[in-house]
Amino acid sequence: MTNEVVILGGGPAGLSCALWLHNSGYSPRVLEQAPACGGLLRFNHHENDWLLGFPNATGLSIRERFIEHVGRHDFPVVTSAALSGLRATGSGFGVAYSAGGEAREALADFLVIASGTRPRAPAELESLASQYPQRCLIGAGQLRIDEVPPGRRVAMLGGGDNAFENAWLLARRGVWVDIYYRGEARAQRDWQNRCAAMPGRIGLHPHTATDGFAKAAQGLEFRANGELRQADIVVVMYGYGPNTDALLQLAPWLGDVVDAHGFVQVNEYQRTALPRLYAIGDVTNRPLPTLPSAIGQGSVAAKAIVLESEGRPPAP
């Protein structure tokens, strides 16, 4: 055994796992498809007062600290890595990829999936966003609160925490916001109360279906329960889906550990049901994903890998 570990994904979970493995004498290799590591933190411009030790830091500044920390250590972190093959070898895994125009293959004793998630949106809105990227924004990462002028009207689609929190932040700037959601709101009660306390600035539209999105003379138009509406900007906050589609195409055998929603199923040690295969972070079926839990799952997986490689795996 060579103690080689390939980690698919360079977000907080993947970087945490790599750091713990490196500090334990192992040889991690991080493969990140994007041009830079950090996962969704790369698009988080808001101040974050939820991560202990990082008061009022933005997601971007937290990412910079993570990158700086990992950069102090000598293990490969490959960005713009395009996977082309993924095979189980019996004693580990072979991961084929290209980077910098060069085809490579990494052989590993263990494989860790840390591919994260992406914002969800129906095809109609994906197409609209590609045509009018300043008018249709998908996910919180594309919304820059401080760049929306007061007096504009925003249609916020979704009934979760992100939709209500960002609606409230926009309303504080003097932006008119309408929140449309198909059922009852799923946001935390605090965010619902804050938005309900601004009836002159925030409109709540439960049990409302939206469709028919198109470019209007000014902004975008759409139908809400059949009624024509307009907004300067449409923001899609339909949650996040796991980045497992491409992995399943390369390695259909991963379907044995992926649930009906595309999330990787793991136990409390981040192990899957397949030998030597772990998964961490938001791509897993672990409940209530957060930045701290992603970091913690990376360290849990690293410790479990060390124990397993030493012939004393933690109890299932």
Secondary structure in CASP SS format (residue, H / E / C, confidence):
PFRMAT SS
TARGET T0000
AUTHOR 0000-0000-0000
METHOD secondary structure of the structure
MODEL  1
M C 1.00
T C 1.00
N C 1.00
E E 1.00
V E 1.00
V E 1.00
I E 1.00
L E 1.00
G C 1.00
G C 1.00
G C 1.00
P H 1.00
A H 1.00
G H 1.00
L H 1.00
S H 1.00
C H 1.00
A H 1.00
L H 1.00
W H 1.00
L H 1.00
H H 1.00
N H 1.00
S C 1.00
G C 1.00
Y C 1.00
S E 1.00
P E 1.00
R E 1.00
V E 1.00
L E 1.00
E C 1.00
Q C 1.00
A C 1.00
P C 1.00
A C 1.00
C C 1.00
G C 1.00
G H 1.00
L H 1.00
L H 1.00
R H 1.00
F H 1.00
N C 1.00
H C 1.00
H C 1.00
E E 1.00
N E 1.00
D C 1.00
W C 1.00
L C 1.00
L C 1.00
G C 1.00
F C 1.00
P C 1.00
N C 1.00
A E 1.00
T E 1.00
G H 1.00
L H 1.00
S H 1.00
I H 1.00
R H 1.00
E H 1.00
R H 1.00
F H 1.00
I H 1.00
E H 1.00
H H 1.00
V H 1.00
G H 1.00
R C 1.00
H C 1.00
D C 1.00
F C 1.00
P C 1.00
V E 1.00
V E 1.00
T C 1.00
S C 1.00
A C 1.00
A E 1.00
L E 1.00
S E 1.00
G E 1.00
L E 1.00
R E 1.00
A E 1.00
T C 1.00
G C 1.00
S C 1.00
G C 1.00
F E 1.00
G E 1.00
V E 1.00
A E 1.00
Y E 1.00
S E 1.00
A E 1.00
G C 1.00
G C 1.00
E E 1.00
A E 1.00
R E 1.00
E E 1.00
A E 1.00
L E 1.00
A E 1.00
D C 1.00
F E 1.00
L E 1.00
V E 1.00
I E 1.00
A C 1.00
S C 1.00
G C 1.00
T E 1.00
R E 1.00
P E 1.00
R C 1.00
A C 1.00
P C 1.00
A H 1.00
E H 1.00
L H 1.00
E H 1.00
S H 1.00
L H 1.00
A H 1.00
S H 1.00
Q H 1.00
Y C 1.00
P C 1.00
Q C 1.00
R C 1.00
C E 1.00
L E 1.00
I E 1.00
G C 1.00
A H 1.00
G H 1.00
Q H 1.00
L C 1.00
R C 1.00
I H 1.00
D H 1.00
E H 1.00
V C 1.00
P C 1.00
P C 1.00
G C 1.00
R C 1.00
R E 1.00
V E 1.00
A E 1.00
M E 1.00
L E 1.00
G C 1.00
G C 1.00
G C 1.00
D H 1.00
N H 1.00
A H 1.00
F H 1.00
E H 1.00
N H 1.00
A H 1.00
W H 1.00
L H 1.00
L H 1.00
A H 1.00
R H 1.00
R C 1.00
G C 1.00
V C 1.00
W E 1.00
V E 1.00
D E 1.00
I E 1.00
Y E 1.00
Y C 1.00
R C 1.00
G C 1.00
E C 1.00
A C 1.00
R C 1.00
A C 1.00
Q C 1.00
R H 1.00
D H 1.00
W H 1.00
Q H 1.00
N H 1.00
R H 1.00
C H 1.00
A H 1.00
A C 1.00
M C 1.00
P C 1.00
G C 1.00
R C 1.00
I E 1.00
G E 1.00
L E 1.00
H E 1.00
P C 1.00
H C 1.00
T C 1.00
A C 1.00
T E 1.00
D E 1.00
G E 1.00
F E 1.00
A E 1.00
K E 1.00
A C 1.00
A C 1.00
Q C 1.00
G C 1.00
L E 1.00
E E 1.00
F E 1.00
R E 1.00
A E 1.00
N C 1.00
G C 1.00
E E 1.00
L E 1.00
R E 1.00
Q E 1.00
A E 1.00
D C 1.00
I E 1.00
V E 1.00
V E 1.00
V E 1.00
M C 1.00
Y C 1.00
G C 1.00
Y E 1.00
G E 1.00
P E 1.00
N C 1.00
T C 1.00
D H 1.00
A H 1.00
L H 1.00
L H 1.00
Q H 1.00
L H 1.00
A C 1.00
P H 1.00
W H 1.00
L H 1.00
G H 1.00
D H 1.00
V H 1.00
V E 1.00
D C 1.00
A C 1.00
H C 1.00
G C 1.00
F C 1.00
V E 1.00
Q C 1.00
V C 1.00
N C 1.00
E C 1.00
Y C 1.00
Q C 1.00
R E 1.00
T C 1.00
A C 1.00
L C 1.00
P C 1.00
R C 1.00
L E 1.00
Y E 1.00
A E 1.00
I C 1.00
G H 1.00
D H 1.00
V H 1.00
T E 1.00
N C 1.00
R C 1.00
P C 1.00
L C 1.00
P C 1.00
T C 1.00
L H 1.00
P H 1.00
S H 1.00
A H 1.00
I H 1.00
G H 1.00
Q H 1.00
G H 1.00
S H 1.00
V H 1.00
A H 1.00
A H 1.00
K H 1.00
A H 1.00
I H 1.00
V H 1.00
L H 1.00
E H 1.00
S H 1.00
E C 1.00
G C 1.00
R C 1.00
P C 1.00
P C 1.00
A C 1.00
P C 1.00
END
